[in-house]
Amino acid sequence: MSLVPPVHFALLKASEIRDNFYQVQREMNWTAGMPTNALLVSGPSKTADIEQVLAYGAHGPKDLIVLILEDA
């Protein structure tokens, strides 16, 4: 059971995509303090909580769908 839906849909504006996280921090002025709702996911989760057997993708959605919206 997860609090996260099985599929995550991300809608991104092409003009707002940046090359790296540093650019986002600078443009959003996060150097003064990051927002409390920021979440940085670096890869699939893994856990060995159950019987010490390593399992990948135990937390979070199983699928990620990214749609890039072209600017009008």
N, CA, C and O atoms as a GROMACS GRO file, in nm:
protein
  288
    1MET      N    1   0.084  -0.118   0.000
    1MET     CA    2   0.000   0.000   0.000
    1MET      C    3   0.089   0.124   0.000
    1MET      O    4   0.186   0.131   0.076
    2SER      N    5   0.056   0.219  -0.084
    2SER     CA    6   0.136   0.340  -0.096
    2SER      C    7   0.046   0.462  -0.095
    2SER      O    8  -0.070   0.455  -0.137
    3LEU      N    9   0.098   0.572  -0.045
    3LEU     CA   10   0.025   0.698  -0.051
    3LEU      C   11   0.043   0.767  -0.186
    3LEU      O   12  -0.019   0.869  -0.213
    4VAL      N   13   0.128   0.710  -0.269
    4VAL     CA   14   0.158   0.768  -0.399
    4VAL      C   15   0.082   0.691  -0.506
    4VAL      O   16   0.077   0.568  -0.500
    5PRO      N   17   0.022   0.759  -0.604
    5PRO     CA   18  -0.048   0.687  -0.711
    5PRO      C   19   0.049   0.601  -0.792
    5PRO      O   20   0.169   0.629  -0.795
    6PRO      N   21  -0.001   0.497  -0.857
    6PRO     CA   22   0.086   0.406  -0.931
    6PRO      C   23   0.151   0.468  -1.055
    6PRO      O   24   0.254   0.420  -1.102
    7VAL      N   25   0.092   0.577  -1.108
    7VAL     CA   26   0.148   0.645  -1.225
    7VAL      C   27   0.160   0.793  -1.193
    7VAL      O   28   0.067   0.855  -1.142
    8HIS      N   29   0.277   0.851  -1.222
    8HIS     CA   30   0.298   0.995  -1.203
    8HIS      C   31   0.304   1.061  -1.339
    8HIS      O   32   0.388   1.026  -1.422
    9PHE      N   33   0.214   1.156  -1.363
    9PHE     CA   34   0.214   1.235  -1.486
    9PHE      C   35   0.278   1.370  -1.456
    9PHE      O   36   0.240   1.437  -1.361
   10ALA      N   37   0.376   1.409  -1.536
   10ALA     CA   38   0.441   1.539  -1.519
   10ALA      C   39   0.421   1.619  -1.647
   10ALA      O   40   0.456   1.574  -1.756
   11LEU      N   41   0.364   1.739  -1.634
   11LEU     CA   42   0.347   1.830  -1.747
   11LEU      C   43   0.449   1.941  -1.731
   11LEU      O   44   0.446   2.015  -1.632
   12LEU      N   45   0.539   1.954  -1.827
   12LEU     CA   46   0.646   2.053  -1.819
   12LEU      C   47   0.640   2.148  -1.936
   12LEU      O   48   0.623   2.106  -2.051
   13LYS      N   49   0.653   2.278  -1.908
   13LYS     CA   50   0.664   2.376  -2.015
   13LYS      C   51   0.807   2.371  -2.068
   13LYS      O   52   0.902   2.374  -1.990
   14ALA      N   53   0.822   2.363  -2.198
   14ALA     CA   54   0.955   2.354  -2.259
   14ALA      C   55   1.044   2.471  -2.218
   14ALA      O   56   1.164   2.455  -2.198
   15SER      N   57   0.985   2.589  -2.205
   15SER     CA   58   1.063   2.709  -2.171
   15SER      C   59   1.112   2.709  -2.026
   15SER      O   60   1.199   2.789  -1.991
   16GLU      N   61   1.057   2.621  -1.943
   16GLU     CA   62   1.095   2.618  -1.801
   16GLU      C   63   1.188   2.502  -1.766
   16GLU      O   64   1.222   2.484  -1.649
   17ILE      N   65   1.229   2.424  -1.864
   17ILE     CA   66   1.321   2.313  -1.840
   17ILE      C   67   1.463   2.369  -1.834
   17ILE      O   68   1.503   2.446  -1.920
   18ARG      N   69   1.537   2.329  -1.733
   18ARG     CA   70   1.674   2.376  -1.713
   18ARG      C   71   1.771   2.260  -1.724
   18ARG      O   72   1.732   2.144  -1.711
   19ASP      N   73   1.898   2.292  -1.747
   19ASP     CA   74   2.001   2.190  -1.764
   19ASP      C   75   2.040   2.122  -1.633
   19ASP      O   76   2.079   2.005  -1.633
   20ASN      N   77   2.030   2.195  -1.522
   20ASN     CA   78   2.073   2.136  -1.396
   20ASN      C   79   1.999   2.202  -1.279
   20ASN      O   80   1.933   2.304  -1.294
   21PHE      N   81   2.013   2.139  -1.163
   21PHE     CA   82   1.942   2.184  -1.043
   21PHE      C   83   1.995   2.319  -0.995
   21PHE      O   84   1.920   2.397  -0.936
   22TYR      N   85   2.122   2.348  -1.019
   22TYR     CA   86   2.180   2.477  -0.979
   22TYR      C   87   2.107   2.593  -1.047
   22TYR      O   88   2.081   2.695  -0.983
   23GLN      N   89   2.075   2.579  -1.175
   23GLN     CA   90   2.003   2.684  -1.247
   23GLN      C   91   1.866   2.710  -1.184
   23GLN      O   92   1.823   2.824  -1.172
   24VAL      N   93   1.799   2.604  -1.146
   24VAL     CA   94   1.667   2.618  -1.083
   24VAL      C   95   1.681   2.691  -0.950
   24VAL      O   96   1.604   2.782  -0.921
   25GLN      N   97   1.779   2.652  -0.869
   25GLN     CA   98   1.802   2.718  -0.740
   25GLN      C   99   1.825   2.868  -0.758
   25GLN      O  100   1.769   2.949  -0.684
   26ARG      N  101   1.907   2.904  -0.855
   26ARG     CA  102   1.940   3.044  -0.877
   26ARG      C  103   1.818   3.123  -0.927
   26ARG      O  104   1.790   3.231  -0.875
   27GLU      N  105   1.747   3.069  -1.026
   27GLU     CA  106   1.633   3.141  -1.083
   27GLU      C  107   1.515   3.152  -0.986
   27GLU      O  108   1.442   3.250  -0.991
   28MET      N  109   1.497   3.054  -0.900
   28MET     CA  110   1.387   3.056  -0.803
   28MET      C  111   1.429   3.120  -0.671
   28MET      O  112   1.350   3.126  -0.577
   29ASN      N  113   1.554   3.169  -0.664
   29ASN     CA  114   1.609   3.232  -0.544
   29ASN      C  115   1.602   3.138  -0.423
   29ASN      O  116   1.572   3.181  -0.312
   30TRP      N  117   1.630   3.010  -0.446
   30TRP     CA  118   1.629   2.913  -0.336
   30TRP      C  119   1.752   2.925  -0.248
   30TRP      O  120   1.759   2.860  -0.143
   31THR      N  121   1.850   3.006  -0.289
   31THR     CA  122   1.967   3.024  -0.203
   31THR      C  123   1.928   3.093  -0.073
   31THR      O  124   1.997   3.078   0.028
   32ALA      N  125   1.818   3.169  -0.075
   32ALA     CA  126   1.769   3.234   0.046
   32ALA      C  127   1.693   3.135   0.134
   32ALA      O  128   1.670   3.163   0.252
   33GLY      N  129   1.654   3.022   0.080
   33GLY     CA  130   1.580   2.920   0.154
   33GLY      C  131   1.489   2.843   0.061
   33GLY      O  132   1.409   2.902  -0.012
   34MET      N  133   1.502   2.712   0.064
   34MET     CA  134   1.419   2.629  -0.024
   34MET      C  135   1.275   2.625   0.026
   34MET      O  136   1.252   2.634   0.146
   35PRO      N  137   1.180   2.610  -0.065
   35PRO     CA  138   1.040   2.597  -0.022
   35PRO      C  139   1.020   2.466   0.053
   35PRO      O  140   1.094   2.370   0.032
   36THR      N  141   0.921   2.463   0.140
   36THR     CA  142   0.897   2.343   0.221
   36THR      C  143   0.839   2.228   0.140
   36THR      O  144   0.841   2.114   0.186
   37ASN      N  145   0.789   2.254   0.020
   37ASN     CA  146   0.728   2.148  -0.061
   37ASN      C  147   0.820   2.098  -0.172
   37ASN      O  148   0.773   2.030  -0.263
   38ALA      N  149   0.948   2.129  -0.167
   38ALA     CA  150   1.042   2.082  -0.269
   38ALA      C  151   1.080   1.937  -0.243
   38ALA      O  152   1.102   1.897  -0.129
   39LEU      N  153   1.088   1.860  -0.350
   39LEU     CA  154   1.125   1.719  -0.339
   39LEU      C  155   1.219   1.686  -0.453
   39LEU      O  156   1.184   1.705  -0.570
   40LEU      N  157   1.334   1.637  -0.421
   40LEU     CA  158   1.433   1.599  -0.522
   40LEU      C  159   1.445   1.447  -0.522
   40LEU      O  160   1.492   1.388  -0.424
   41VAL      N  161   1.404   1.385  -0.631
   41VAL     CA  162   1.410   1.240  -0.645
   41VAL      C  163   1.527   1.208  -0.736
   41VAL      O  164   1.532   1.254  -0.850
   42SER      N  165   1.622   1.130  -0.685
   42SER     CA  166   1.743   1.104  -0.762
   42SER      C  167   1.744   0.967  -0.830
   42SER      O  168   1.835   0.938  -0.908
   43GLY      N  169   1.645   0.885  -0.802
   43GLY     CA  170   1.640   0.754  -0.864
   43GLY      C  171   1.536   0.666  -0.796
   43GLY      O  172   1.469   0.711  -0.703
   44PRO      N  173   1.523   0.544  -0.841
   44PRO     CA  174   1.424   0.455  -0.780
   44PRO      C  175   1.460   0.422  -0.637
   44PRO      O  176   1.577   0.413  -0.600
   45SER      N  177   1.356   0.405  -0.556
   45SER     CA  178   1.380   0.372  -0.416
   45SER      C  179   1.420   0.225  -0.402
   45SER      O  180   1.396   0.144  -0.492
   46LYS      N  181   1.481   0.194  -0.290
   46LYS     CA  182   1.512   0.054  -0.260
   46LYS      C  183   1.505   0.035  -0.110
   46LYS      O  184   1.530   0.127  -0.033
   47THR      N  185   1.472  -0.085  -0.070
   47THR     CA  186   1.462  -0.116   0.072
   47THR      C  187   1.496  -0.263   0.094
   47THR      O  188   1.482  -0.346   0.004
   48ALA      N  189   1.542  -0.292   0.213
   48ALA     CA  190   1.568  -0.431   0.253
   48ALA      C  191   1.496  -0.458   0.384
   48ALA      O  192   1.541  -0.540   0.464
   49ASP      N  193   1.385  -0.389   0.406
   49ASP     CA  194   1.311  -0.401   0.532
   49ASP      C  195   1.248  -0.538   0.551
   49ASP      O  196   1.237  -0.586   0.664
   50ILE      N  197   1.206  -0.600   0.443
   50ILE     CA  198   1.135  -0.727   0.454
   50ILE      C  199   1.232  -0.841   0.432
   50ILE      O  200   1.284  -0.859   0.322
   51GLU      N  201   1.257  -0.918   0.535
   51GLU     CA  202   1.343  -1.036   0.532
   51GLU      C  203   1.482  -1.005   0.478
   51GLU      O  204   1.550  -1.095   0.426
   52GLN      N  205   1.527  -0.881   0.488
   52GLN     CA  206   1.660  -0.839   0.444
   52GLN      C  207   1.687  -0.871   0.297
   52GLN      O  208   1.801  -0.895   0.258
   53VAL      N  209   1.582  -0.871   0.215
   53VAL     CA  210   1.594  -0.892   0.071
   53VAL      C  211   1.580  -0.756   0.003
   53VAL      O  212   1.481  -0.686   0.023
   54LEU      N  213   1.680  -0.719  -0.077
   54LEU     CA  214   1.679  -0.589  -0.142
   54LEU      C  215   1.572  -0.584  -0.250
   54LEU      O  216   1.569  -0.668  -0.340
   55ALA      N  217   1.485  -0.484  -0.241
   55ALA     CA  218   1.378  -0.466  -0.339
   55ALA      C  219   1.384  -0.323  -0.392
   55ALA      O  220   1.394  -0.228  -0.314
   56TYR      N  221   1.380  -0.308  -0.523
   56TYR     CA  222   1.381  -0.176  -0.586
   56TYR      C  223   1.239  -0.130  -0.617
   56TYR      O  224   1.151  -0.212  -0.642
   57GLY      N  225   1.218   0.000  -0.613
   57GLY     CA  226   1.087   0.055  -0.647
   57GLY      C  227   0.981   0.027  -0.543
   57GLY      O  228   0.863   0.016  -0.576
   58ALA      N  229   1.021   0.016  -0.418
   58ALA     CA  230   0.926  -0.017  -0.312
   58ALA      C  231   0.835   0.101  -0.277
   58ALA      O  232   0.722   0.080  -0.232
   59HIS      N  233   0.882   0.222  -0.298
   59HIS     CA  234   0.806   0.342  -0.263
   59HIS      C  235   0.790   0.427  -0.388
   59HIS      O  236   0.880   0.434  -0.472
   60GLY      N  237   0.676   0.491  -0.400
   60GLY     CA  238   0.654   0.582  -0.512
   60GLY      C  239   0.586   0.514  -0.628
   60GLY      O  240   0.556   0.394  -0.624
   61PRO      N  241   0.560   0.591  -0.733
   61PRO     CA  242   0.489   0.537  -0.849
   61PRO      C  243   0.573   0.435  -0.925
   61PRO      O  244   0.696   0.439  -0.923
   62LYS      N  245   0.505   0.345  -0.991
   62LYS     CA  246   0.574   0.244  -1.072
   62LYS      C  247   0.608   0.296  -1.211
   62LYS      O  248   0.703   0.249  -1.274
   63ASP      N  249   0.531   0.394  -1.259
   63ASP     CA  250   0.553   0.450  -1.392
   63ASP      C  251   0.560   0.601  -1.386
   63ASP      O  252   0.494   0.664  -1.303
   64LEU      N  253   0.640   0.660  -1.475
   64LEU     CA  254   0.651   0.805  -1.488
   64LEU      C  255   0.626   0.841  -1.634
   64LEU      O  256   0.691   0.789  -1.724
   65ILE      N  257   0.532   0.931  -1.655
   65ILE     CA  258   0.502   0.980  -1.789
   65ILE      C  259   0.526   1.130  -1.790
   65ILE      O  260   0.464   1.203  -1.712
   66VAL      N  261   0.616   1.177  -1.876
   66VAL     CA  262   0.649   1.319  -1.885
   66VAL      C  263   0.601   1.373  -2.019
   66VAL      O  264   0.638   1.321  -2.124
   67LEU      N  265   0.520   1.476  -2.014
   67LEU     CA  266   0.472   1.544  -2.134
   67LEU      C  267   0.532   1.684  -2.136
   67LEU      O  268   0.516   1.759  -2.041
   68ILE      N  269   0.600   1.718  -2.245
   68ILE     CA  270   0.661   1.850  -2.259
   68ILE      C  271   0.572   1.934  -2.349
   68ILE      O  272   0.545   1.898  -2.464
   69LEU      N  273   0.526   2.047  -2.295
   69LEU     CA  274   0.436   2.135  -2.367
   69LEU      C  275   0.516   2.243  -2.439
   69LEU      O  276   0.592   2.316  -2.375
   70GLU      N  277   0.500   2.252  -2.570
   70GLU     CA  278   0.568   2.355  -2.648
   70GLU      C  279   0.504   2.490  -2.617
   70GLU      O  280   0.383   2.499  -2.597
   71ASP      N  281   0.586   2.593  -2.614
   71ASP     CA  282   0.535   2.727  -2.588
   71ASP      C  283   0.460   2.778  -2.710
   71ASP      O  284   0.499   2.754  -2.824
   72ALA      N  285   0.351   2.851  -2.684
   72ALA     CA  286   0.268   2.903  -2.793
   72ALA      C  287   0.327   3.027  -2.854
   72ALA      O  288   0.270   3.084  -2.947
   0.00000   0.00000   0.00000
